[in-house]
């Protein structure tokens, strides 16, 4: 694609990067075949190719974002299926991230939009605040029908039936390995996950220790910054990301780390991009080093000696989170691990399509999100699984809100198969057979 940025515009690193990305696009349209919003809406401007045209026009002309451009960029899930499909290697993620930052700087949203984004940015990344908000949502749910805005109704629907107690395993500390130490790893405990489902981190710690890892919960870590990053709030996202970089860098310079383990794939995609995000900032060296050892939990488990389990009478439908299969290009590891542990693994039709969670997308675009959720649940349930497994808390909440099939994190099943407790989400009388 030909671009016409001026030399002055190209002095800006973000614009320079967007120019590089735009020039790789050849207008082929392969991306439209795998774009969830194009599949649902059928509008060329709601495809990656259409959005690329809108972004190019906006950035080249240096004009403030307009309502039309904002509408179609806001509808993008950032699922990154287009990057998996693209034969030219267009790095759409960096382009749309820049567009969102530009929109945040040049476009004044309606008051209701600004208020919603302000609330989400100041609640979701903070576990204590989020817990309080979830309690408020539970109390407000009986009045759901009175809410005039579908986005407010979606926020009430987000609250789980059971809000787990705080897990002290998320506090800064070091967990010794069981047996000889094979690796020393830092576990990213996250933010929303610590309020929505504490079983995931607990199971991850047990499993890693059982397999010979010393597990560090680093002092000062917190939200990865993805939620605000995808809203275009760069200063806020970089401030929270910087805390993580400093926390992990201290460990790396101290006793050292073999990996930074991330069990929420949306966070993993962002942490692995810290090197790019901070490339022009003072923490550039540290950010690059952190990104280099950041790994999804499935990547780390593939390096360890997960014991081979006996065949289990349990069928697991594996949901591939977009941030894992497209953002990090990790497609087989979770399935390989589940099969090694003895589970029968099945996959739904169109497994490359998003479930509609996408960070805060299900709160800000509830109608489109709901259509994608219904499609995903239909394809998962068609496999008649005993449980559904995923590697991202957002996907788990999204799918779990529309099905009676138990939804678990992959590590919960692997922990159970290797000697850990029965996952609480299965319940005592869920009709799930015991592991052999």
RARAJO-V140081 format. One record per residue. N is the residue number from 1. PSI is psi in whole degrees, 0 to 359 (none if undefined). OMEGA is omega in degrees with one decimal (* if undefined). NEAR is the number of other ideal C-beta (glycine too) atoms within 8 Angstrom. Layout:
n->N psi->PSI omega->OMEGA near->NEAR
n->N psi->PSI omega->OMEGA near->NEAR
//
This chain:
n->1 psi->130 omega->177.9 near->10
n->2 psi->137 omega->176.8 near->4
n->3 psi->158 omega->-174.7 near->9
n->4 psi->40 omega->177.1 near->5
n->5 psi->145 omega->178.1 near->9
n->6 psi->159 omega->175.8 near->6
n->7 psi->325 omega->179.5 near->5
n->8 psi->317 omega->178.6 near->5
n->9 psi->322 omega->-175.8 near->11
n->10 psi->355 omega->173.6 near->10
n->11 psi->339 omega->176.8 near->7
n->12 psi->122 omega->-176.5 near->7
n->13 psi->323 omega->-179.8 near->7
n->14 psi->318 omega->177.8 near->8
n->15 psi->320 omega->177.8 near->13
n->16 psi->317 omega->178.7 near->10
n->17 psi->317 omega->178.8 near->10
n->18 psi->323 omega->177.0 near->14
n->19 psi->316 omega->177.4 near->11
n->20 psi->316 omega->-178.8 near->8
n->21 psi->313 omega->-178.6 near->13
n->22 psi->322 omega->-177.5 near->13
n->23 psi->344 omega->178.4 near->9
n->24 psi->344 omega->-177.3 near->11
n->25 psi->133 omega->-179.0 near->11
n->26 psi->18 omega->175.2 near->6
n->27 psi->21 omega->-171.8 near->6
n->28 psi->329 omega->178.4 near->7
n->29 psi->5 omega->177.7 near->8
n->30 psi->329 omega->-177.0 near->9
n->31 psi->332 omega->-177.6 near->16
n->32 psi->333 omega->-176.9 near->11
n->33 psi->336 omega->-176.0 near->7
n->34 psi->8 omega->-179.6 near->12
n->35 psi->119 omega->-177.9 near->13
n->36 psi->319 omega->-177.8 near->13
n->37 psi->327 omega->175.5 near->12
n->38 psi->323 omega->178.8 near->13
n->39 psi->324 omega->-177.5 near->8
n->40 psi->317 omega->-171.4 near->9
n->41 psi->333 omega->177.8 near->9
n->42 psi->20 omega->-179.3 near->6
n->43 psi->127 omega->-179.6 near->9
n->44 psi->327 omega->179.8 near->8
n->45 psi->350 omega->173.2 near->10
n->46 psi->26 omega->171.3 near->14
n->47 psi->162 omega->177.1 near->14
n->48 psi->318 omega->-179.4 near->12
n->49 psi->317 omega->178.7 near->12
n->50 psi->318 omega->179.8 near->13
n->51 psi->325 omega->177.4 near->15
n->52 psi->318 omega->176.9 near->14
n->53 psi->316 omega->-179.0 near->9
n->54 psi->317 omega->-179.5 near->13
n->55 psi->316 omega->179.5 near->16
n->56 psi->312 omega->-178.6 near->11
n->57 psi->317 omega->-178.8 near->9
n->58 psi->312 omega->-175.8 near->13
n->59 psi->318 omega->-179.4 near->14
n->60 psi->317 omega->-177.8 near->10
n->61 psi->347 omega->179.7 near->6
n->62 psi->25 omega->-177.5 near->5
n->63 psi->157 omega->174.6 near->7
n->64 psi->148 omega->178.0 near->5
n->65 psi->143 omega->177.5 near->11
n->66 psi->172 omega->-174.8 near->9
n->67 psi->320 omega->-179.0 near->5
n->68 psi->312 omega->-179.8 near->8
n->69 psi->316 omega->-178.8 near->13
n->70 psi->317 omega->-179.2 near->12
n->71 psi->313 omega->-175.2 near->8
n->72 psi->328 omega->174.8 near->14
n->73 psi->320 omega->178.1 near->15
n->74 psi->330 omega->-179.5 near->8
n->75 psi->349 omega->179.1 near->11
n->76 psi->132 omega->-180.0 near->11
n->77 psi->343 omega->-168.1 near->11
n->78 psi->37 omega->177.0 near->9
n->79 psi->336 omega->175.9 near->10
n->80 psi->18 omega->174.0 near->13
n->81 psi->330 omega->179.4 near->15
n->82 psi->327 omega->179.7 near->12
n->83 psi->327 omega->176.3 near->11
n->84 psi->323 omega->-176.3 near->11
n->85 psi->327 omega->-169.4 near->10
n->86 psi->122 omega->178.8 near->11
n->87 psi->347 omega->-176.4 near->6
n->88 psi->356 omega->178.2 near->8
n->89 psi->33 omega->178.3 near->6
n->90 psi->121 omega->-179.0 near->14
n->91 psi->76 omega->-175.0 near->9
n->92 psi->328 omega->-176.6 near->14
n->93 psi->311 omega->-179.5 near->11
n->94 psi->326 omega->-179.5 near->11
n->95 psi->312 omega->-177.1 near->14
n->96 psi->330 omega->175.2 near->13
n->97 psi->317 omega->177.0 near->11
n->98 psi->318 omega->179.6 near->14
n->99 psi->319 omega->-179.9 near->14
n->100 psi->321 omega->176.3 near->12
n->101 psi->317 omega->179.8 near->11
n->102 psi->318 omega->178.2 near->12
n->103 psi->316 omega->-179.8 near->13
n->104 psi->327 omega->-177.5 near->11
n->105 psi->333 omega->-169.9 near->7
n->106 psi->352 omega->-174.0 near->8
n->107 psi->131 omega->176.6 near->10
n->108 psi->111 omega->-178.2 near->3
n->109 psi->161 omega->173.0 near->8
n->110 psi->154 omega->-175.4 near->5
n->111 psi->319 omega->-178.5 near->6
n->112 psi->321 omega->178.2 near->7
n->113 psi->315 omega->180.0 near->8
n->114 psi->319 omega->-179.2 near->10
n->115 psi->316 omega->-179.5 near->8
n->116 psi->315 omega->-179.1 near->11
n->117 psi->323 omega->177.4 near->12
n->118 psi->314 omega->-179.7 near->8
n->119 psi->312 omega->-178.3 near->8
n->120 psi->319 omega->-177.8 near->13
n->121 psi->337 omega->-177.2 near->13
n->122 psi->4 omega->177.8 near->8
n->123 psi->305 omega->-172.1 near->10
n->124 psi->321 omega->-178.2 near->10
n->125 psi->358 omega->-175.5 near->13
n->126 psi->107 omega->-172.4 near->10
n->127 psi->318 omega->-178.2 near->10
n->128 psi->313 omega->177.9 near->6
n->129 psi->320 omega->-178.3 near->9
n->130 psi->320 omega->177.5 near->14
n->131 psi->314 omega->179.5 near->11
n->132 psi->320 omega->178.7 near->8
n->133 psi->321 omega->178.3 near->9
n->134 psi->321 omega->176.0 near->14
n->135 psi->319 omega->176.9 near->10
n->136 psi->321 omega->179.3 near->8
n->137 psi->322 omega->177.9 near->12
n->138 psi->318 omega->179.8 near->9
n->139 psi->330 omega->-178.1 near->7
n->140 psi->350 omega->-175.3 near->9
n->141 psi->323 omega->177.9 near->10
n->142 psi->340 omega->-179.0 near->5
n->143 psi->18 omega->-174.7 near->7
n->144 psi->316 omega->-174.8 near->10
n->145 psi->342 omega->-178.9 near->4
n->146 psi->349 omega->-178.1 near->5
n->147 psi->123 omega->-176.1 near->9
n->148 psi->339 omega->-174.7 near->4
n->149 psi->127 omega->-179.5 near->7
n->150 psi->331 omega->-179.9 near->7
n->151 psi->325 omega->176.4 near->10
n->152 psi->322 omega->176.6 near->9
n->153 psi->322 omega->178.0 near->11
n->154 psi->324 omega->179.0 near->12
n->155 psi->322 omega->176.9 near->9
n->156 psi->322 omega->-179.7 near->12
n->157 psi->338 omega->-175.5 near->9
n->158 psi->332 omega->-175.8 near->12
n->159 psi->126 omega->178.3 near->10
n->160 psi->161 omega->178.6 near->9
n->161 psi->325 omega->-179.1 near->2
n->162 psi->123 omega->175.9 near->4
n->163 psi->115 omega->-172.7 near->9
n->164 psi->153 omega->174.6 near->9
n->165 psi->159 omega->178.6 near->4
n->166 psi->136 omega->176.0 near->8
n->167 psi->124 omega->179.0 near->10
n->168 psi->350 omega->175.1 near->5
n->169 psi->342 omega->179.6 near->11
n->170 psi->354 omega->177.8 near->11
n->171 psi->152 omega->178.2 near->6
n->172 psi->125 omega->-178.3 near->6
n->173 psi->178 omega->177.2 near->6
n->174 psi->129 omega->177.8 near->7
n->175 psi->124 omega->-179.5 near->11
n->176 psi->149 omega->177.6 near->6
n->177 psi->158 omega->171.9 near->12
n->178 psi->112 omega->-176.2 near->6
n->179 psi->201 omega->-176.7 near->4
n->180 psi->142 omega->-179.1 near->5
n->181 psi->126 omega->176.4 near->8
n->182 psi->326 omega->-178.1 near->8
n->183 psi->153 omega->169.6 near->12
n->184 psi->117 omega->-172.9 near->10
n->185 psi->151 omega->170.8 near->15
n->186 psi->134 omega->177.3 near->14
n->187 psi->125 omega->173.4 near->13
n->188 psi->117 omega->-175.1 near->14
n->189 psi->344 omega->174.1 near->9
n->190 psi->195 omega->-178.7 near->13
n->191 psi->288 omega->-179.0 near->14
n->192 psi->323 omega->-179.3 near->13
n->193 psi->325 omega->-178.9 near->14
n->194 psi->340 omega->177.2 near->13
n->195 psi->325 omega->-173.8 near->10
n->196 psi->322 omega->-174.1 near->11
n->197 psi->95 omega->-179.0 near->10
n->198 psi->348 omega->-178.8 near->13
n->199 psi->333 omega->-175.4 near->12
n->200 psi->309 omega->178.7 near->14
n->201 psi->320 omega->179.4 near->16
n->202 psi->315 omega->-179.8 near->10
n->203 psi->322 omega->179.5 near->16
n->204 psi->315 omega->179.6 near->14
n->205 psi->314 omega->179.1 near->12
n->206 psi->314 omega->-176.3 near->10
n->207 psi->315 omega->-179.8 near->14
n->208 psi->318 omega->178.4 near->14
n->209 psi->319 omega->-179.1 near->14
n->210 psi->330 omega->-177.7 near->11
n->211 psi->10 omega->171.1 near->12
n->212 psi->23 omega->179.7 near->13
n->213 psi->137 omega->164.0 near->14
n->214 psi->124 omega->-171.8 near->12
n->215 psi->122 omega->-178.6 near->14
n->216 psi->129 omega->168.5 near->12
n->217 psi->102 omega->-169.1 near->14
n->218 psi->140 omega->176.2 near->11
n->219 psi->129 omega->174.6 near->6
n->220 psi->353 omega->179.2 near->10
n->221 psi->163 omega->179.5 near->12
n->222 psi->222 omega->-179.3 near->8
n->223 psi->143 omega->-179.3 near->10
n->224 psi->341 omega->-178.9 near->13
n->225 psi->358 omega->-174.4 near->15
n->226 psi->319 omega->-174.9 near->13
n->227 psi->312 omega->179.3 near->16
n->228 psi->330 omega->177.8 near->12
n->229 psi->316 omega->-178.2 near->13
n->230 psi->354 omega->171.1 near->11
n->231 psi->357 omega->-178.2 near->12
n->232 psi->8 omega->-179.3 near->11
n->233 psi->76 omega->-170.8 near->11
n->234 psi->316 omega->-178.6 near->9
n->235 psi->318 omega->-179.5 near->6
n->236 psi->316 omega->-178.1 near->10
n->237 psi->320 omega->-179.8 near->14
n->238 psi->329 omega->178.7 near->12
n->239 psi->317 omega->179.5 near->9
n->240 psi->322 omega->178.1 near->14
n->241 psi->321 omega->-179.0 near->17
n->242 psi->325 omega->177.7 near->10
n->243 psi->319 omega->178.2 near->11
n->244 psi->315 omega->-178.7 near->17
n->245 psi->313 omega->-180.0 near->14
n->246 psi->319 omega->-178.9 near->11
n->247 psi->314 omega->-178.3 near->12
n->248 psi->327 omega->178.4 near->14
n->249 psi->321 omega->177.3 near->11
n->250 psi->318 omega->178.4 near->11
n->251 psi->320 omega->-180.0 near->13
n->252 psi->323 omega->179.7 near->11
n->253 psi->344 omega->178.7 near->5
n->254 psi->253 omega->-179.8 near->6
n->255 psi->353 omega->176.4 near->5
n->256 psi->157 omega->177.2 near->7
n->257 psi->138 omega->173.0 near->13
n->258 psi->335 omega->-179.3 near->7
n->259 psi->155 omega->166.6 near->12
n->260 psi->115 omega->-172.5 near->13
n->261 psi->130 omega->-178.5 near->15
n->262 psi->123 omega->-177.2 near->14
n->263 psi->13 omega->170.6 near->15
n->264 psi->109 omega->-167.6 near->14
n->265 psi->332 omega->175.9 near->15
n->266 psi->321 omega->176.0 near->13
n->267 psi->320 omega->-177.8 near->12
n->268 psi->319 omega->179.0 near->16
n->269 psi->321 omega->-179.7 near->14
n->270 psi->314 omega->-178.7 near->13
n->271 psi->322 omega->178.4 near->16
n->272 psi->346 omega->178.9 near->9
n->273 psi->5 omega->179.3 near->10
n->274 psi->322 omega->-179.6 near->16
n->275 psi->319 omega->177.2 near->12
n->276 psi->315 omega->-176.5 near->8
n->277 psi->324 omega->-174.9 near->11
n->278 psi->18 omega->-171.9 near->16
n->279 psi->336 omega->-178.9 near->10
n->280 psi->11 omega->-175.1 near->5
n->281 psi->173 omega->-174.6 near->8
n->282 psi->331 omega->-178.9 near->3
n->283 psi->19 omega->-174.5 near->10
n->284 psi->312 omega->-177.5 near->11
n->285 psi->314 omega->-178.9 near->6
n->286 psi->319 omega->-179.8 near->11
n->287 psi->318 omega->178.6 near->16
n->288 psi->320 omega->179.5 near->12
n->289 psi->321 omega->178.1 near->10
n->290 psi->313 omega->179.8 near->17
n->291 psi->326 omega->-175.9 near->13
n->292 psi->332 omega->-178.6 near->7
n->293 psi->5 omega->176.4 near->11
n->294 psi->131 omega->-178.3 near->12
n->295 psi->143 omega->167.9 near->11
n->296 psi->151 omega->-177.5 near->15
n->297 psi->328 omega->180.0 near->13
n->298 psi->327 omega->176.9 near->13
n->299 psi->318 omega->179.5 near->11
n->300 psi->317 omega->-178.7 near->15
n->301 psi->331 omega->177.0 near->14
n->302 psi->337 omega->178.0 near->9
n->303 psi->343 omega->-177.4 near->6
n->304 psi->168 omega->-174.7 near->12
n->305 psi->75 omega->177.1 near->5
n->306 psi->123 omega->-177.0 near->11
n->307 psi->145 omega->178.2 near->5
n->308 psi->127 omega->-177.1 near->6
n->309 psi->161 omega->175.1 near->12
n->310 psi->156 omega->179.3 near->5
n->311 psi->129 omega->-178.8 near->7
n->312 psi->147 omega->176.7 near->13
n->313 psi->59 omega->-174.3 near->5
n->314 psi->122 omega->179.2 near->11
n->315 psi->123 omega->-177.6 near->11
n->316 psi->121 omega->172.2 near->15
n->317 psi->118 omega->-177.2 near->15
n->318 psi->122 omega->174.1 near->14
n->319 psi->119 omega->-179.4 near->14
n->320 psi->109 omega->177.8 near->11
n->321 psi->139 omega->-178.0 near->13
n->322 psi->318 omega->-178.2 near->14
n->323 psi->339 omega->178.1 near->13
n->324 psi->309 omega->-174.7 near->17
n->325 psi->328 omega->-179.6 near->13
n->326 psi->313 omega->-177.8 near->13
n->327 psi->321 omega->-177.9 near->13
n->328 psi->357 omega->179.4 near->12
n->329 psi->37 omega->175.1 near->7
n->330 psi->108 omega->-171.6 near->12
n->331 psi->325 omega->-171.5 near->6
n->332 psi->336 omega->-172.4 near->6
n->333 psi->309 omega->-179.3 near->12
n->334 psi->319 omega->179.4 near->14
n->335 psi->318 omega->178.7 near->10
n->336 psi->319 omega->-179.4 near->9
n->337 psi->317 omega->179.1 near->14
n->338 psi->319 omega->178.6 near->15
n->339 psi->319 omega->178.9 near->9
n->340 psi->326 omega->179.8 near->9
n->341 psi->352 omega->174.5 near->14
n->342 psi->1 omega->-178.0 near->12
n->343 psi->149 omega->171.0 near->13
n->344 psi->121 omega->-174.3 near->8
n->345 psi->129 omega->175.7 near->10
n->346 psi->155 omega->179.9 near->10
n->347 psi->145 omega->-179.6 near->9
n->348 psi->164 omega->172.3 near->12
n->349 psi->147 omega->178.8 near->5
n->350 psi->48 omega->-177.2 near->7
n->351 psi->346 omega->179.9 near->10
n->352 psi->347 omega->-176.3 near->9
n->353 psi->146 omega->-176.5 near->12
n->354 psi->151 omega->176.7 near->12
n->355 psi->350 omega->177.7 near->12
n->356 psi->3 omega->179.2 near->16
n->357 psi->291 omega->171.0 near->14
n->358 psi->58 omega->178.0 near->13
n->359 psi->249 omega->178.8 near->10
n->360 psi->9 omega->-176.1 near->11
n->361 psi->319 omega->-178.2 near->12
n->362 psi->343 omega->176.3 near->16
n->363 psi->328 omega->-175.9 near->11
n->364 psi->338 omega->178.4 near->11
n->365 psi->62 omega->-171.0 near->9
n->366 psi->328 omega->-177.5 near->12
n->367 psi->309 omega->179.1 near->7
n->368 psi->317 omega->179.3 near->13
n->369 psi->319 omega->-179.5 near->15
n->370 psi->322 omega->177.8 near->10
n->371 psi->319 omega->179.4 near->10
n->372 psi->322 omega->177.2 near->14
n->373 psi->314 omega->-179.3 near->16
n->374 psi->318 omega->178.9 near->9
n->375 psi->316 omega->-178.1 near->10
n->376 psi->317 omega->-178.4 near->16
n->377 psi->320 omega->178.0 near->11
n->378 psi->316 omega->-178.3 near->8
n->379 psi->327 omega->177.5 near->12
n->380 psi->313 omega->-178.1 near->15
n->381 psi->335 omega->177.9 near->10
n->382 psi->339 omega->178.8 near->8
n->383 psi->1 omega->-178.8 near->11
n->384 psi->57 omega->-178.2 near->5
n->385 psi->160 omega->171.1 near->12
n->386 psi->323 omega->177.7 near->9
n->387 psi->161 omega->173.0 near->15
n->388 psi->133 omega->179.5 near->15
n->389 psi->143 omega->177.1 near->15
n->390 psi->167 omega->-178.1 near->14
n->391 psi->24 omega->-177.0 near->15
n->392 psi->128 omega->-175.7 near->13
n->393 psi->324 omega->179.6 near->13
n->394 psi->315 omega->177.5 near->14
n->395 psi->319 omega->-179.1 near->13
n->396 psi->316 omega->179.3 near->13
n->397 psi->318 omega->-178.5 near->12
n->398 psi->309 omega->-178.6 near->15
n->399 psi->319 omega->-178.3 near->17
n->400 psi->336 omega->-178.9 near->8
n->401 psi->352 omega->-176.5 near->8
n->402 psi->11 omega->-179.6 near->8
n->403 psi->154 omega->176.2 near->10
n->404 psi->351 omega->177.9 near->2
n->405 psi->130 omega->179.2 near->11
n->406 psi->138 omega->179.0 near->12
n->407 psi->123 omega->-175.8 near->12
n->408 psi->158 omega->170.6 near->14
n->409 psi->146 omega->-179.9 near->15
n->410 psi->319 omega->-177.1 near->15
n->411 psi->334 omega->177.4 near->13
n->412 psi->319 omega->178.0 near->13
n->413 psi->319 omega->179.8 near->16
n->414 psi->322 omega->176.2 near->15
n->415 psi->315 omega->179.4 near->16
n->416 psi->317 omega->-176.7 near->12
n->417 psi->339 omega->-177.0 near->12
n->418 psi->21 omega->173.2 near->13
n->419 psi->358 omega->179.4 near->4
n->420 psi->175 omega->-178.7 near->10
n->421 psi->158 omega->174.5 near->6
n->422 psi->130 omega->-179.9 near->6
n->423 psi->133 omega->-176.9 near->13
n->424 psi->328 omega->-178.1 near->7
n->425 psi->340 omega->179.4 near->9
n->426 psi->334 omega->-179.6 near->10
n->427 psi->161 omega->-177.9 near->7
n->428 psi->334 omega->-175.5 near->3
n->429 psi->43 omega->-175.6 near->4
n->430 psi->359 omega->-178.7 near->7
n->431 psi->13 omega->179.8 near->3
n->432 psi->127 omega->179.0 near->9
n->433 psi->150 omega->176.8 near->7
n->434 psi->152 omega->174.7 near->5
n->435 psi->144 omega->179.8 near->9
n->436 psi->none omega->* near->7
//
